Amino acid sequence: MAKVRVGRVGEQIKKELSQIIQTELKDPRIGFITVTGVDLTNDLSQARVYLSVLGSEEQKEETLKALARGTGFIRSELGKRIRFRHTPELLFKFDGSIEYGSKIEALLHSINGRSGE
């Protein structure tokens, strides 16, 4: 039963974080971000937030720095929107699965293009 609750809370956090990052944060260093997933500890004390960012490696690093500076604001907004006894600590990480998938898709297209000749 606890795992179901952790999963539901994680999905709610993902939804709220997406909205907070896109509408509330005014930092120009933050580019186009997609929150791809949230992993919560069983006691809801930490949340690993996985992000997909479009842009170069330098833009991704700047985005991560901007999010790190805004973590306090993001946590307070999250606490206002979702009633927690203790708002989880947020750890932002890059999710490379979308880039990896695009790379694999491009490789498959290049293979299919050659075999069709």
Sine and cosine of phi, psi and omega as CSV:
sin_phi,cos_phi,sin_psi,cos_psi,sin_omega,cos_omega
0.00,0.00,-0.58,0.81,-0.04,-1.00
-0.92,0.40,-0.60,0.80,-0.01,-1.00
-0.92,0.40,-0.56,0.83,0.04,-1.00
-0.90,0.43,-0.68,0.73,0.01,-1.00
-0.90,0.43,-0.69,0.73,0.01,-1.00
-0.87,0.49,-0.66,0.75,0.02,-1.00
-0.90,0.44,-0.68,0.73,0.01,-1.00
-0.91,0.41,-0.68,0.73,0.01,-1.00
-0.91,0.42,-0.64,0.77,0.03,-1.00
-0.88,0.48,-0.67,0.74,0.03,-1.00
-0.91,0.41,-0.64,0.77,0.03,-1.00
-0.91,0.41,-0.66,0.75,0.04,-1.00
-0.89,0.46,-0.69,0.73,0.01,-1.00
-0.85,0.52,-0.72,0.70,-0.01,-1.00
-0.90,0.45,-0.73,0.68,-0.03,-1.00
-0.93,0.38,-0.65,0.76,0.02,-1.00
-0.89,0.46,-0.65,0.76,0.04,-1.00
-0.85,0.53,-0.71,0.70,-0.02,-1.00
-0.92,0.39,-0.68,0.73,-0.01,-1.00
-0.89,0.46,-0.73,0.68,-0.05,-1.00
-0.91,0.42,-0.64,0.76,-0.07,-1.00
-0.98,0.20,-0.53,0.85,-0.11,-0.99
-0.95,-0.31,-0.54,0.84,-0.14,-0.99
-1.00,-0.07,-0.57,0.82,-0.05,-1.00
-0.97,0.23,0.75,-0.66,-0.06,-1.00
-0.94,-0.34,0.20,0.98,-0.04,-1.00
-0.95,0.32,0.83,-0.56,-0.03,-1.00
-0.93,0.36,-0.29,0.96,0.00,-1.00
-0.96,0.28,-0.29,0.96,-0.02,-1.00
-0.99,0.11,0.90,-0.44,-0.03,-1.00
-1.00,-0.01,-0.58,-0.81,0.00,-1.00
-0.99,0.11,0.93,-0.36,-0.08,-1.00
-0.88,-0.47,0.65,-0.76,0.16,-0.99
-0.84,-0.54,0.80,-0.60,0.09,-1.00
-0.99,0.12,0.92,-0.39,-0.09,-1.00
-1.00,-0.05,-0.36,0.93,0.00,-1.00
-0.09,-1.00,0.32,-0.95,0.05,-1.00
-0.69,-0.73,0.82,-0.57,0.10,-0.99
-0.95,-0.31,0.85,-0.53,0.00,-1.00
-0.96,-0.28,0.56,-0.83,0.16,-0.99
-0.96,0.29,0.31,-0.95,-0.05,-1.00
-0.89,0.45,-0.49,0.87,0.01,-1.00
-1.00,-0.02,0.12,0.99,0.04,-1.00
0.87,0.49,0.46,0.89,-0.02,-1.00
-1.00,-0.02,-0.41,0.91,0.01,-1.00
-0.72,-0.69,0.59,-0.80,0.07,-1.00
-0.77,-0.64,0.87,-0.50,0.12,-0.99
-1.00,0.01,0.88,-0.47,-0.06,-1.00
-0.97,-0.24,0.87,-0.50,-0.02,-1.00
-0.99,-0.12,0.77,-0.63,-0.09,-1.00
-0.86,-0.52,0.54,-0.84,0.16,-0.99
-0.89,-0.45,0.81,-0.59,-0.06,-1.00
-0.83,-0.56,0.76,-0.65,0.08,-1.00
-1.00,0.08,0.68,-0.74,0.03,-1.00
0.71,-0.70,-0.08,-1.00,-0.01,-1.00
-0.98,0.22,0.12,-0.99,0.02,-1.00
-0.88,0.47,-0.61,0.80,0.01,-1.00
-0.91,0.42,-0.67,0.74,0.04,-1.00
-0.90,0.43,-0.60,0.80,0.02,-1.00
-0.90,0.43,-0.67,0.74,0.02,-1.00
-0.91,0.42,-0.65,0.76,0.03,-1.00
-0.90,0.44,-0.64,0.77,0.03,-1.00
-0.89,0.45,-0.69,0.73,0.01,-1.00
-0.90,0.44,-0.65,0.76,0.04,-1.00
-0.90,0.44,-0.67,0.74,0.01,-1.00
-0.90,0.43,-0.64,0.77,0.03,-1.00
-0.92,0.38,-0.60,0.80,0.03,-1.00
-0.89,0.45,-0.63,0.77,0.03,-1.00
-0.93,0.37,-0.52,0.85,-0.03,-1.00
-1.00,-0.07,0.17,0.99,-0.07,-1.00
-0.87,0.50,-0.66,0.75,0.01,-1.00
-0.88,0.48,-0.71,0.71,0.04,-1.00
-0.89,0.45,-0.70,0.72,-0.02,-1.00
-0.89,0.46,-0.68,0.74,0.02,-1.00
-0.89,0.45,-0.67,0.74,-0.02,-1.00
-0.91,0.41,-0.66,0.75,0.04,-1.00
-0.90,0.43,-0.65,0.76,0.02,-1.00
-0.89,0.45,-0.65,0.76,0.03,-1.00
-0.90,0.43,-0.53,0.85,0.05,-1.00
-0.95,0.30,-0.59,0.81,-0.08,-1.00
-0.99,0.13,-0.57,0.82,0.03,-1.00
-0.87,-0.49,0.82,-0.57,-0.03,-1.00
-0.98,0.21,0.97,-0.24,0.06,-1.00
-0.94,-0.35,0.46,-0.89,0.20,-0.98
-0.94,0.34,-0.72,0.70,0.10,-0.99
-0.73,-0.68,0.84,-0.54,0.04,-1.00
-0.94,0.35,0.74,-0.67,-0.05,-1.00
-0.90,0.43,0.49,-0.87,0.12,-0.99
-0.96,0.30,0.71,-0.70,-0.07,-1.00
-0.98,-0.19,0.78,-0.62,0.07,-1.00
-0.87,-0.50,0.90,-0.43,-0.04,-1.00
-1.00,-0.02,0.73,-0.68,0.01,-1.00
-0.67,-0.74,0.47,-0.88,0.05,-1.00
-0.99,0.14,0.62,-0.78,0.07,-1.00
-0.95,-0.30,0.95,-0.32,-0.04,-1.00
-1.00,0.05,0.09,1.00,-0.10,-0.99
-0.92,0.39,-0.56,0.83,-0.01,-1.00
-0.94,0.35,-0.70,0.72,0.05,-1.00
-0.89,0.46,-0.67,0.74,0.01,-1.00
-0.88,0.47,-0.69,0.73,0.02,-1.00
-0.89,0.45,-0.64,0.77,0.03,-1.00
-0.90,0.43,-0.65,0.76,0.01,-1.00
-0.90,0.44,-0.70,0.72,0.02,-1.00
-0.90,0.44,-0.67,0.75,0.01,-1.00
-0.89,0.46,-0.67,0.75,0.03,-1.00
-0.90,0.45,-0.65,0.76,0.05,-1.00
-0.89,0.45,-0.67,0.74,0.02,-1.00
-0.90,0.43,-0.64,0.76,0.04,-1.00
-0.90,0.44,-0.64,0.77,0.00,-1.00
-0.93,0.38,-0.59,0.81,0.04,-1.00
-0.93,0.37,-0.71,0.71,0.00,-1.00
-0.92,0.40,-0.55,0.83,0.02,-1.00
-0.92,0.40,-0.61,0.79,0.01,-1.00
-0.96,0.29,-0.62,0.78,-0.05,-1.00
-0.96,0.29,-0.37,0.93,-0.01,-1.00
-0.99,0.15,-0.12,0.99,-0.05,-1.00
-0.98,0.17,0.00,0.00,0.00,0.00
